[in-house]
Amino acid sequence: MSVDTSGGHAAMDYNEHDRTYSRFLRISKYGIIALVVLLASMAYFLV
């Protein structure tokens, strides 16, 4: 994803921001997958 940082604040570390956002998306994705697996397992084994 490309962001135009030319008009941004000089103190803003855009590379660190992009890395943090990428980590957040990755953790969110795996968290959702884990919840789907958990719910599917509960539906299969508990019902």
Residue pairs with C-beta under 8 A, 6 or more apart in sequence:
1 18
3 14
3 18
5 12
5 14
8 14
